[in-house]
Amino acid sequence: MAGSKKGLVGQITNKLEELHISNTLFIHCILHQHALCAKALNISCVLNPVIRIINFVRGSSLNHRQFKVLLDDFGSEYFDLPYYTAVRWLSCGNVLNRFYKLRSEIDIFLTSKNNYYPELSDLAWLSKLSFLVDVTTHMNELNLKLQGKENLICDFYRIIKAFRQKLMLFESQLGVRQFSHFSCFKSFCEANCNEIDITFQIGIIKELKHHFLHKFSELDKIEIDIILFENPFSCNVENVQHELQLEVIDLQSNEQLKDCHRRTKLAEFYEYLKDDEFPRLKNFAIKMISIFGTTYQSI
């Protein structure tokens, strides 16, 4: 549908070429790219047993009812296990988090049903599960930030760049067994007084870092434009497109507009620019404002 040759993107590009309009910019849905980064992770060794256990507990109305009674008898904080939905990454995070917190009750219930899963007593597997609880928490927090209703392309890029830096920090700290940003995994390691092998954990962060560099590389290609759009008063004019340079210099010399930029929202600021004084800069701003970072807002 959105193919670059025969799809919507291709048709739009061909039409614009007929009108002699070049430098068309297409950005993939950022939330979708985020989801692809998450789904690309190789976590089947943890997720598959979790899904099988949940399906056993919830697949039978009798089992499901008995499990809920068990949770009530134990005074559990939670009253049920959620189903896993493959199409929603948030579902994965919620499922792993709930499963981990109810792992003792789940083990007791499965034992009562003579259905044994060695993973529930395997420290190596449980350590991976606890780590993925933290990873999915970080990913879900990122997802919520990306869903901001008034986010512009500069906001999306800033959020993605910050998360990339966090991944670099995570990788560095894991290398020296510093788990301060992985509270669930840290608590698990402390509770078991065990020198847990963290090869899997480091691999997950490296994999995420790779995907976030690759999937959002199209934003890196327009970084200079994003910087100019977000704050035309602090950008280096030498880096700006030649056709915009003179107008940017005029803008940076205008103290009144500089004050306006500080006081107003970015999209509103560009409305204050006069068409006859900053025609190219206004057209540039319209182009940047029109970039939808997420398609769910335009439905």
C-alpha positions as CSV (number, residue, x, y, z in Angstrom):
1,M,0.0,0.0,0.0
2,A,2.8,2.4,0.9
3,G,5.4,1.0,-1.5
4,S,8.0,3.3,-2.9
5,K,7.3,2.3,-6.5
6,K,3.7,1.1,-7.0
7,G,2.1,2.0,-3.7
8,L,0.8,5.3,-2.4
9,V,4.3,6.7,-1.8
10,G,5.3,5.8,-5.4
11,Q,2.1,7.4,-6.9
12,I,2.6,10.6,-5.0
13,T,6.3,10.8,-6.0
14,N,5.4,10.3,-9.6
15,K,2.7,13.0,-9.6
16,L,5.0,15.5,-7.9
17,E,7.8,14.7,-10.4
18,E,5.2,15.6,-13.2
19,L,4.7,18.9,-11.4
20,H,8.5,19.4,-11.1
21,I,8.4,19.2,-7.3
22,S,11.4,17.5,-5.8
23,N,12.9,16.7,-2.4
24,T,9.7,15.1,-1.2
25,L,10.0,13.8,2.3
26,F,8.3,10.6,3.5
27,I,8.6,9.4,7.1
28,H,7.5,6.0,8.3
29,C,5.0,5.9,11.2
30,I,7.2,6.3,14.2
31,L,5.0,4.3,16.5
32,H,5.1,1.5,13.9
33,Q,8.8,1.7,13.7
34,H,9.0,1.5,17.5
35,A,6.8,-1.6,17.4
36,L,9.0,-3.2,14.8
37,C,12.1,-2.6,17.0
38,A,10.4,-4.4,19.8
39,K,9.1,-7.3,17.8
40,A,12.5,-7.9,16.2
41,L,13.9,-8.9,19.6
42,N,14.7,-12.6,20.0
43,I,12.8,-13.3,23.2
44,S,11.0,-16.5,22.2
45,C,12.9,-18.5,24.8
46,V,11.1,-16.5,27.5
47,L,7.8,-15.6,25.8
48,N,6.9,-19.0,24.4
49,P,6.7,-20.8,27.8
50,V,4.8,-17.8,29.3
51,I,2.2,-18.0,26.5
52,R,1.9,-21.7,26.9
53,I,1.3,-21.4,30.6
54,I,-1.2,-18.6,30.3
55,N,-3.1,-20.6,27.6
56,F,-3.2,-23.6,29.9
57,V,-4.5,-21.5,32.8
58,R,-7.1,-19.5,30.8
59,G,-7.8,-22.0,28.0
60,S,-10.2,-24.0,30.3
61,S,-13.0,-22.3,32.1
62,L,-12.5,-24.6,35.0
63,N,-8.7,-24.0,35.2
64,H,-9.3,-20.3,34.9
65,R,-11.9,-20.2,37.7
66,Q,-9.8,-22.3,40.0
67,F,-6.7,-20.1,39.4
68,K,-8.7,-17.0,40.3
69,V,-9.9,-18.7,43.5
70,L,-6.3,-19.5,44.3
71,L,-5.2,-15.9,43.8
72,D,-8.0,-14.8,46.1
73,D,-7.1,-17.4,48.8
74,F,-3.5,-16.2,48.7
75,G,-4.6,-12.5,49.0
76,S,-2.8,-11.7,45.8
77,E,-2.5,-8.1,44.6
78,Y,-3.8,-9.3,41.2
79,F,-6.9,-11.3,40.4
80,D,-6.1,-12.7,37.0
81,L,-3.5,-13.3,34.2
82,P,-4.0,-11.2,31.0
83,Y,-3.9,-12.9,27.6
84,Y,-1.0,-12.1,25.3
85,T,-1.9,-10.2,22.1
86,A,0.9,-10.5,19.5
87,V,-0.2,-7.4,17.6
88,R,0.3,-5.1,20.6
89,W,3.7,-4.6,22.2
90,L,2.1,-3.0,25.3
91,S,0.3,-6.3,25.8
92,C,3.7,-8.1,25.9
93,G,5.0,-5.8,28.6
94,N,1.8,-6.1,30.7
95,V,1.8,-9.9,30.4
96,L,5.4,-10.4,31.4
97,N,5.1,-8.0,34.3
98,R,1.9,-9.7,35.7
99,F,3.3,-13.2,35.0
100,Y,6.5,-12.4,36.9
101,K,4.7,-11.0,39.9
102,L,2.4,-14.1,40.0
103,R,5.1,-16.7,39.3
104,S,4.9,-18.3,42.7
105,E,1.1,-18.7,42.5
106,I,1.3,-19.9,39.0
107,D,3.9,-22.6,40.0
108,I,1.6,-23.7,42.9
109,F,-1.4,-23.9,40.6
110,L,0.4,-25.9,37.9
111,T,1.8,-28.3,40.5
112,S,-1.7,-29.0,41.7
113,K,-2.6,-29.8,38.1
114,N,0.4,-32.1,37.7
115,N,1.6,-29.8,34.9
116,Y,5.2,-29.0,35.5
117,Y,7.2,-26.3,33.8
118,P,11.0,-26.5,34.7
119,E,11.4,-22.8,33.7
120,L,9.6,-21.7,36.9
121,S,12.4,-23.1,39.0
122,D,15.2,-22.3,36.6
123,L,17.2,-19.2,37.9
124,A,18.6,-18.5,34.4
125,W,15.2,-18.4,32.8
126,L,13.7,-16.4,35.6
127,S,16.5,-13.9,35.4
128,K,15.8,-13.4,31.7
129,L,12.1,-13.0,32.5
130,S,12.8,-10.4,35.2
131,F,15.1,-8.5,32.8
132,L,12.4,-8.4,30.0
133,V,9.9,-7.0,32.5
134,D,12.3,-4.0,32.9
135,V,13.0,-3.8,29.2
136,T,9.3,-3.8,28.2
137,T,8.7,-1.2,30.9
138,H,11.2,1.1,29.3
139,M,9.7,0.4,25.9
140,N,6.2,1.1,27.1
141,E,7.3,4.4,28.6
142,L,8.8,5.3,25.3
143,N,5.6,4.4,23.5
144,L,3.6,6.7,25.7
145,K,5.9,9.6,25.1
146,L,5.6,9.1,21.3
147,Q,1.8,9.2,21.6
148,G,1.8,12.9,22.7
149,K,-1.0,14.6,20.7
150,E,0.9,17.8,20.0
151,N,4.2,16.2,19.1
152,L,6.0,17.6,16.1
153,I,8.8,15.9,14.2
154,C,11.4,17.6,16.4
155,D,9.7,16.2,19.5
156,F,9.7,12.7,18.1
157,Y,13.4,12.9,17.1
158,R,14.4,14.3,20.5
159,I,12.6,11.4,22.2
160,I,14.2,8.8,19.9
161,K,17.7,10.3,20.4
162,A,17.2,10.3,24.1
163,F,16.2,6.6,24.1
164,R,19.2,5.7,22.0
165,Q,21.5,7.4,24.6
166,K,19.7,5.4,27.3
167,L,20.4,2.2,25.5
168,M,24.1,3.1,25.2
169,L,24.1,3.8,29.0
170,F,22.3,0.5,29.7
171,E,24.9,-1.4,27.7
172,S,27.8,0.3,29.4
173,Q,26.4,-0.3,32.9
174,L,25.5,-3.9,32.2
175,G,29.1,-4.5,31.2
176,V,30.2,-3.7,34.8
177,R,27.1,-5.4,36.3
178,Q,25.4,-2.2,37.2
179,F,21.6,-2.8,37.2
180,S,20.3,0.4,38.7
181,H,17.9,1.0,35.7
182,F,16.6,-2.5,35.8
183,S,14.8,-2.7,39.2
184,C,13.1,-6.0,38.7
185,F,16.2,-7.7,37.4
186,K,18.3,-6.1,40.2
187,S,15.9,-7.3,42.9
188,F,16.0,-10.8,41.4
189,C,19.8,-11.0,41.4
190,E,20.0,-9.6,45.0
191,A,17.4,-12.1,46.2
192,N,19.2,-15.1,44.8
193,C,22.7,-14.0,45.7
194,N,23.8,-15.4,42.4
195,E,26.3,-14.4,39.8
196,I,23.8,-14.5,37.0
197,D,25.2,-14.9,33.5
198,I,24.1,-11.7,31.8
199,T,25.1,-12.6,28.2
200,F,21.4,-12.7,27.2
201,Q,20.7,-9.3,28.9
202,I,23.6,-7.5,27.1
203,G,22.6,-9.1,23.9
204,I,19.0,-7.8,24.2
205,I,20.3,-4.2,24.7
206,K,22.7,-4.5,21.8
207,E,20.0,-5.8,19.6
208,L,17.6,-2.9,20.6
209,K,20.4,-0.4,20.0
210,H,21.0,-1.7,16.5
211,H,17.3,-1.7,15.6
212,F,16.8,1.9,16.9
213,L,19.8,3.1,14.9
214,H,18.5,1.4,11.7
215,K,14.8,1.9,11.9
216,F,15.0,5.7,12.6
217,S,17.9,6.4,10.2
218,E,15.6,8.4,8.0
219,L,15.3,11.0,10.8
220,D,19.0,11.2,11.1
221,K,19.2,12.2,7.4
222,I,17.1,15.3,8.1
223,E,18.6,16.2,11.5
224,I,19.9,19.6,10.2
225,D,16.4,20.5,9.1
226,I,14.9,19.3,12.4
227,I,17.4,21.5,14.3
228,L,16.6,24.5,12.2
229,F,12.9,24.0,12.6
230,E,13.0,23.5,16.3
231,N,15.2,26.5,17.1
232,P,16.2,28.7,14.1
233,F,17.8,31.2,16.5
234,S,20.5,28.8,17.7
235,C,21.3,26.8,14.6
236,N,24.5,27.3,12.6
237,V,23.6,29.2,9.4
238,E,26.5,27.5,7.6
239,N,24.6,24.2,7.9
240,V,21.3,25.5,6.6
241,Q,20.0,25.0,3.1
242,H,21.4,27.8,0.9
243,E,18.0,29.1,-0.1
244,L,17.1,29.6,3.6
245,Q,20.4,31.1,4.9
246,L,19.6,34.8,4.4
247,E,16.2,34.6,5.9
248,V,17.6,32.7,8.9
249,I,20.2,35.5,9.4
250,D,17.4,38.1,9.3
251,L,15.4,36.0,11.8
252,Q,18.3,35.6,14.2
253,S,18.8,39.3,14.2
254,N,15.2,40.0,15.2
255,E,15.0,40.3,19.0
256,Q,11.2,40.6,19.0
257,L,10.8,37.4,17.1
258,K,13.3,35.7,19.3
259,D,11.2,36.6,22.4
260,C,8.1,35.4,20.6
261,H,9.8,32.1,19.9
262,R,10.5,31.7,23.7
263,R,6.9,32.5,24.7
264,T,4.8,30.6,22.1
265,K,4.4,27.1,20.9
266,L,6.6,26.3,17.9
267,A,3.8,25.9,15.3
268,E,2.2,29.2,16.5
269,F,5.6,31.0,16.3
270,Y,5.9,30.4,12.6
271,E,2.4,32.0,12.0
272,Y,3.9,35.3,13.3
273,L,6.5,35.4,10.5
274,K,5.4,37.7,7.7
275,D,5.0,36.1,4.3
276,D,6.9,38.9,2.5
277,E,9.8,38.8,4.9
278,F,10.3,35.1,5.4
279,P,8.5,33.3,2.5
280,R,11.0,30.4,2.1
281,L,11.3,29.9,5.9
282,K,7.5,29.8,6.3
283,N,7.2,27.2,3.5
284,F,9.9,25.2,5.1
285,A,8.1,25.3,8.5
286,I,4.8,24.2,6.9
287,K,6.6,21.2,5.4
288,M,8.0,20.2,8.8
289,I,4.8,20.8,10.7
290,S,2.9,18.7,8.2
291,I,5.0,15.6,8.9
292,F,2.8,13.2,10.9
293,G,5.0,11.1,13.2
294,T,2.2,8.7,13.9
295,T,-0.6,7.6,11.6
296,Y,-3.1,6.8,14.4
297,Q,-3.7,10.5,14.9
298,S,-4.7,11.1,11.3
299,I,-7.4,8.4,11.3
